[in-house]
Amino acid sequence: MGRLPLEGIRVVEVGQIVAGPTAGLILADMGADVIKVEPPDAGTQRRPGNLRTGSFFFFNRNKRSLVLDMASPGGREVALRLVRRADVLIENMAPGTMDRLRLGYSQVRQENPRLVYCSLKGYLSGPYESRPLMDEPAQMASGLAYMTGPPGRPLRAGASVVDMGAATYAVVGVLAALLQRQSTGQGEHVTGGLLETALFFVGQHMAQAQFSGETPPPMAAAEPGSKLRTFAIYDLFTCKDGRQVFVAVVSDNQWRRLCSVLDMEDLLNDPRLHDNAGRVMERDRLLPRIAQAVAARESQELVDILAQADVTVAPVHTPLSALEDRHVASERHTLPARIGQVDGRLPTLPYESDAYQFSVLRHAPAEPGQDTREVLVELGYTIEEAEEMARRGIVRGLGLPS
């Protein structure tokens, strides 16, 4: 396989929790050399975003860790050396933090005009731009939680979709900036917003609301016979082994095939069920019949026969059982991971190319600053200078005095 597309690109990540580290993860998996800058108290309860929890080992593979006190004069000088040789800087610090450290875009662009500076913030430019925001409140403020939960009970999604989405869209902006830099020679400031990402996710519901003139009810409110229900059979069913399977009948042909494989041929001749609109009105009658047929089969058997019949079907997995799925466990869908003291596997970036494939060159740094010495030497510091900075508390890392 060929070179990864971002080999030779240098990235400095001042990232914490999910959004910043996700952006760094994407660029690192694509081949960039990502140096993760962590604070002096990384790994302590004061910095929950830098604790070595399970999720840390997912978001921080293929990165090197440098512990650096950027607020100190000596630490700022190290940071500027990083910036001068970097192509991209990623930061998701609280609004104003990087400016207070004198490492904001307007300040560091003088050091490196070619730098692509990527910020991830709660809000883009506007009345709220100085406010902090997190993933779950962004889902609340955008209407996403309203659409997800049952009526009267807004509910966040079961993953940090806004943080990860904002990071992904910001990386699109970073890649566009790197491409544009080839002709202009200049970097730029790219900012991703959590609220705006959540709004983008809700855009389809906003469009429908304006089209119809009505506020859409939550998706969980689509009761039997409701005009809100697009498909008559789009539901969870429980199998003989107690496991649930989602069955989605999205065409008349799929309906006919479902009836055939579940031994419900008598329903094929019912004129009330010949199209989806009729089946929506007959859900009260259909769902118990399908549930009875499903309950007679093991979950894997049901998934296999419906998939073979080209009916849309999916088992309900937990995060652990999903790793055992035949498709997920097949080649190139996960990568080896060192998760604390556990050897496991974690998802790769969700696309593939016929020119290259992803791999793990470095497991996530198990200890804050484990690459500090290596990075400082690359920046031109001697071992003696690195050790002196460690004694002064400017840096921290394995092999350096504490």
For each residue, the residues with C-beta under 8 A, 3 or more apart:
1: 355 356 357
2: 355 356
3: 7 31 356
4: 7 30 31 356 358
5: 30 31 356
6: 9 27 30 31 32
7: 3 4 31 32
8: 31
9: 6 27 31 32 33 87 88 178
10: 32 33 35 85 86 87 88
11: 24 27 28 32 33 34 35 86 87 88 89 90
12: 34 35 37 79 82 83 86 88 89 90
13: 20 21 23 24 34 35 36 37 63 89 90 91
14: 20 37 70 89 90 91 92 93 98 103
15: 19 20 21 23 24 36 90 91 92
16: 20 21 47 49 50 92 93
17: 20 21 48 49 92 163
18: 21 22 55 59 135 160 163 164 167
19: 15 22 23 92 120 135 163 164 166 167 192 194
20: 13 14 15 16 17 23 24 90 91 92 120 167
21: 13 15 16 17 18 24 25 36 56 59 60
22: 18 19 25 26 59 163 164 167 168
23: 13 15 19 20 26 27 90 92 118 120 167 168 170 171 174 192
24: 11 13 15 20 21 27 28 34 36 59 60 63 90
25: 21 22 28 29 58 59 60 61 62 63
26: 22 23 29 30 167 168 171 349
27: 6 9 11 23 24 30 32 34 88 90 171 174
28: 11 24 25 31 32 33 34 61 62 63
29: 25 26 61 62 348 349 358
30: 4 5 6 26 27 349
31: 3 4 5 6 7 8 9 28
32: 6 7 9 10 11 27 28 87 88
33: 9 10 11 28 64
34: 11 12 13 24 27 28 62 63 64
35: 10 11 12 13 63 64 65 66 82 371 375
36: 13 15 21 24 60 63 64 65 66 365
37: 12 13 14 66 67 68 70 79 82
38: 42 43 47 50 65 66 67 68 368 369
39: 42 47 50 67 68 69 70
40: 67 68 69 393 396
41: 44 46 47
42: 38 39 47 50 67 368 369
43: 38 47 50 51 52 367 368
44: 41 47 51
45: 48 51
46: 41
47: 16 38 39 41 42 43 44 50 51
48: 17 45 51
49: 16 17
50: 16 38 39 42 43 47 56 368
51: 43 44 45 47 48 56
52: 43 56 57 340 366 367
53: 56
54: 57 58 339 340
55: 18 58 59
56: 21 50 51 52 53 59 60 364
57: 52 54 60 61 337 338 339 340 346 363 364
58: 25 54 55 61 337 339 346 347 364
59: 18 21 22 24 25 55 56 364
60: 21 24 25 36 56 57 63 65 364 365
61: 25 28 29 57 58 335 337 346 360 362 363 364
62: 25 28 29 34 360 361 362
63: 13 24 25 28 34 35 36 60 362 364 365
64: 33 34 35 36 362 365 370 371 374 375
65: 35 36 38 60 365 367 368 369 370 371 372 397
66: 35 36 37 38 82 369 371 372 375 376 395 397
67: 37 38 39 40 42 368 369 372 395 396 397
68: 37 38 39 40 75 78 79 372 394 395
69: 39 40 72 74 75 393 394 395
70: 14 37 39 75 76 78 79 101 103
71: 75 76 101
72: 69 75 76 392 393 394
73: 76 77
74: 69 77 78 389 392 394
75: 68 69 70 71 72 78 79 394 395
76: 70 71 72 73 79 80 101 102 103
77: 73 74 80 81
78: 68 70 74 75 81 82 376 379 381 389 394 395
79: 12 37 68 70 75 76 82 83 101 103
80: 76 77 83 84 103 108 111
81: 77 78 84 85 379 380
82: 12 35 37 66 78 79 85 86 375 379
83: 12 79 80 86 89 103 108 111 112 115
84: 80 81 111 112
85: 10 81 82 112 379
86: 10 11 12 82 83 89 112 115
87: 9 10 11 32 114 115 116 178
88: 9 10 11 12 27 32 115 116 117 118 174 178
89: 11 12 13 14 83 86 108 115 116 117 118
90: 11 12 13 14 15 20 23 24 27 118 120
91: 13 14 15 20 97 98 117 118 119 120
92: 14 15 16 17 19 20 23 119 120 121
93: 14 16 97 98
94: 97 132
95: 121 122 129 130 131 132
96: 99 100 130
97: 91 93 94 100 101
98: 14 91 93 101 103 104 105 119
99: 96 102 103 104 106 107
100: 96 97
101: 70 71 76 79 97 98 104
102: 76 99 107
103: 14 70 76 79 80 83 98 99 107 108
104: 98 99 101 107 108
105: 98 108 109 117 119 189
106: 99 109
107: 99 102 103 104 110
108: 80 83 89 103 104 105 111 112 115 117
109: 105 106 112 113 115 117 187
110: 107 113
111: 80 83 84 108 115
112: 83 84 85 86 108 109 115 187
113: 109 110 185 186 187
114: 87 181 185 186 187
115: 83 86 87 88 89 108 109 111 112 187
116: 87 88 89 174 177 178 181 187 188 190
117: 88 89 91 105 108 109 187 188 189 190
118: 23 88 89 90 91 170 171 173 174 190 191 192
119: 91 92 98 105 189 190 191 192
120: 19 20 23 90 91 92 166 167 170 191 192 193 194
121: 92 95 124 129 133 191 192 193 194
122: 95 128 131 132 133 134 138 193 194 195
123: 126 128 129 131 133 193 194 195 196
124: 121 129 191 193 195 196
125: 129 191
126: 123 129
127:
128: 122 123 131 133 195
129: 95 121 123 124 125 126
130: 95 96
131: 95 122 123 128
132: 94 95 122
133: 121 122 123 128 137 138 141 194 195
134: 122 137 138 194
135: 18 19 138 139 156 160 161 162 163 194
136: 139 140 145 156
137: 133 134 140 141
138: 122 133 134 135 141 142 144 162 194 195 197 198
139: 135 136 142 144 145 148 154 156 157 161 162 198
140: 136 137 144 145 146 154 156
141: 133 137 138 195 198
142: 138 139 145 162 195 198 199 201 202
143: 146 147 198 199 202 205 206
144: 138 139 140 147 148 157 162 198 201 202
145: 136 139 140 142 148 149 154 155 156
146: 140 143 149 154 218
147: 143 144 202 205 216 218 219
148: 139 144 145 154 155 156 157 218 219 220
149: 145 146 153 154 155 218 220
150: 153 155 218 220 221
151: 217 218 220 221
152:
153: 149 150
154: 139 140 145 146 148 149
155: 145 148 149 150
156: 135 136 139 140 145 148
157: 139 144 148 161
158:
159: 164
160: 18 135 163 164
161: 135 139 157 164 165 201
162: 135 138 139 142 144 165 166 194 197 198 201
163: 17 18 19 22 135 160 166 167 194
164: 18 19 22 159 160 161 167 168
165: 161 162 168 169 197 198 200 201
166: 19 120 162 163 169 170 192 193 194 196 197
167: 18 19 20 22 23 26 120 163 164 170 171 192
168: 22 23 26 164 165 171 172
169: 165 166 172 173 192 197 200
170: 23 118 120 166 167 173 174 190 191 192
171: 23 26 27 118 167 168 174 175
172: 168 169 175 176
173: 118 169 170 176 177 190 192
174: 23 27 88 116 118 170 171 177 178 190
175: 171 172 178 179
176: 172 173 179 180
177: 116 173 174 180 181 187 188 190
178: 9 87 88 116 174 175 181 182
179: 175 176 182
180: 176 177 183 184 188
181: 114 116 177 178 184 185 186 187 188
182: 178 179
183: 180
184: 180 181
185: 113 114 181
186: 113 114 181
187: 109 112 113 114 115 116 117 177 181
188: 116 117 177 180 181
189: 105 117 119
190: 116 117 118 119 170 173 174 177
191: 118 119 120 121 124 125 170
192: 19 23 118 119 120 121 166 167 169 170 173 196 197
193: 120 121 122 123 124 166 196 197
194: 19 120 121 122 123 133 134 135 138 162 163 166 197 198
195: 122 123 124 128 133 138 141 142 198 199
196: 123 124 166 192 193 199 200
197: 138 162 165 166 169 192 193 194 200 201
198: 138 139 141 142 143 144 162 165 194 195 201 202
199: 142 143 195 196 202 203 206
200: 165 169 196 197 203
201: 142 144 161 162 165 197 198
202: 142 143 144 147 198 199 205 206
203: 199 200 206 207
204: 207 208
205: 143 147 202 208 209 216
206: 143 199 202 203 209 210
207: 203 204 210 211
208: 204 205 211 212 216
209: 205 206 212 213 214 215 216
210: 206 207 213
211: 207 208
212: 208 209 216
213: 209 210
214: 209
215: 209
216: 147 205 208 209 212 228
217: 151 221 222 228
218: 146 147 148 149 150 151 221
219: 147 148 222 228
220: 148 149 150 151
221: 150 151 217 218 226 228
222: 217 219 226 228 229
223: 226 228 229
224: 229 283 284 287
225: 229 280 281 283 284
226: 221 222 223 229
227:
228: 216 217 219 221 222 223
229: 222 223 224 225 226 232 234 280 283
230: 234
231: 234 248 249 250 276 280
232: 229 249 276 279 280 282 283 286
233: 247 248 249 255 258 279 286 287 290
234: 229 230 231 247 248 249 250
235: 246 247 287
236: 244 245 246 316
237: 244 245 246 247 290 291 294 295
238: 242 243 244 291 294 295
239: 242 243 244 245 294 295 297 298 299 302
240: 295 296 297 298 299
241: 298 299
242: 238 239
243: 238 239 299 315 316
244: 236 237 238 239 299 315 316
245: 236 237 239 294 299 302 303 313 314 315 316
246: 235 236 237 313 314 315 316
247: 233 234 235 237 258 290 294 306 311 312 313
248: 231 233 234 311 312 313 314
249: 231 232 233 234 254 255 258 279 311 312
250: 231 234 254 312
251: 254 255
252: 255 256 274 275 276
253: 256 257
254: 249 250 251 257 258 310 311 312
255: 233 249 251 252 258 259 273 276 279
256: 252 253 259 260 268
257: 253 254 260 261 309 310 311
258: 233 247 249 254 255 261 262 264 290 306 309 311
259: 255 256 262 264 265 267 268
260: 256 257 264 265 268 309
261: 257 258 305 306 309 311
262: 258 259 290 293 294
263: 293
264: 258 259 260 267 268 289 290 293
265: 259 260 268 269
266: 269 270
267: 259 264 270 273 286 289
268: 256 259 260 264 265 273
269: 265 266
270: 266 267 273 274
271: 274 278
272: 278 281 282
273: 255 267 268 270 278 279 282 286
274: 252 270 271 278
275: 252 278 279
276: 231 232 252 255 279 280
277: 280 281
278: 271 272 273 274 275 281 282
279: 232 233 249 255 273 275 276 282 283 286
280: 225 229 231 232 276 277 283
281: 225 272 277 278
282: 232 272 273 278 279 285 286
283: 224 225 229 232 279 280 286 287
284: 224 225 287 288
285: 282 288 289
286: 232 233 267 273 279 282 283 289 290
287: 224 233 235 283 284 290 291
288: 284 285 291 292
289: 264 267 285 286 292 293
290: 233 237 247 258 262 264 286 287 293 294
291: 237 238 287 288 294 295
292: 288 289 295 296
293: 262 263 264 289 290 296 297
294: 237 238 239 245 247 262 290 291 297 302
295: 237 238 239 240 291 292
296: 240 292 293
297: 239 240 293 294 301 302 305
298: 239 240 241 301 302
299: 239 240 241 243 244 245 302 303 315
300: 303 304 315
301: 297 298 304 305
302: 239 245 294 297 298 299 305 306 313
303: 245 299 300 306 307 313 314 315
304: 300 301 307 308
305: 261 297 301 302 308 309
306: 247 258 261 302 303 309 311 312 313
307: 303 304 310 311 313
308: 304 305
309: 257 258 260 261 305 306
310: 254 257 307
311: 247 248 249 254 257 258 261 306 307
312: 247 248 249 250 254 306
313: 245 246 247 248 302 303 306 307
314: 245 246 248 303
315: 243 244 245 246 299 300 303 325
316: 236 243 244 245 246
317: 321 322 325
318: 321 322
319: 322 323
320: 323 324
321: 317 318 324 325
322: 317 318 319 325 328
323: 319 320 328 329 334 345
324: 320 321 328 329
325: 315 317 321 322 328 329
326: 329 330
327: 330 333
328: 322 323 324 325 333 334
329: 323 324 325 326 333 334
330: 326 327 333
331:
332: 348 352 357 358
333: 327 328 329 330 347 348
334: 323 328 329 345 346 347 348
335: 61 345 346 347 348 358 359 360
336: 343 344 345 360
337: 57 58 61 343 344 345 346 360 363 364
338: 57 342 343 344 363 364 366
339: 54 57 58 342 343 344 346
340: 52 54 57 366
341:
342: 338 339
343: 336 337 338 339
344: 336 337 338 339
345: 323 334 335 336 337
346: 57 58 61 334 335 337 339
347: 58 333 334 335 350
348: 29 332 333 334 335 358
349: 26 29 30 358
350: 347
351:
352: 332 357
353: 356 357
354:
355: 1 2
356: 1 2 3 4 5 353
357: 1 332 352 353
358: 4 29 332 335 348 349
359: 335
360: 61 62 335 336 337 363
361: 62
362: 61 62 63 64 365
363: 57 61 337 338 360 366
364: 56 57 58 59 60 61 63 337 338
365: 36 60 63 64 65 362 368 369 370 371
366: 52 338 340 363 370
367: 43 52 65 370 398
368: 38 42 43 50 65 67 365 396 397
369: 38 42 65 66 67 365 372 395 396 397 398 400
370: 64 65 365 366 367 397 398
371: 35 64 65 66 365 374 375 397
372: 65 66 67 68 369 375 376 386 390 395 396 397 398 400
373: 376 377 383 386 397 398 399 400
374: 64 371 377 378
375: 35 64 66 82 371 372 378 379
376: 66 78 372 373 379 381 385 386 389 395
377: 373 374 380 381 382 383 386
378: 374 375
379: 78 81 82 85 375 376
380: 81 377
381: 78 376 377 385 386 389
382: 377 385 386
383: 373 377 386 387
384: 387 388
385: 376 381 382 388 389
386: 372 373 376 377 381 382 383 389 390 395 400
387: 383 384 390 391 400 401
388: 384 385 391 392
389: 74 78 376 381 385 386 392 394 395
390: 372 386 387 393 394 395 396 397 400 401 402
391: 387 388 401
392: 72 74 388 389
393: 40 69 72 390 396
394: 68 69 72 74 75 78 389 390
395: 66 67 68 69 75 78 369 372 376 386 389 390 400
396: 40 67 368 369 372 390 393 400 402
397: 65 66 67 368 369 370 371 372 373 390 400
398: 367 369 370 372 373
399: 373
400: 369 372 373 386 387 390 395 396 397
401: 387 390 391
402: 390 396
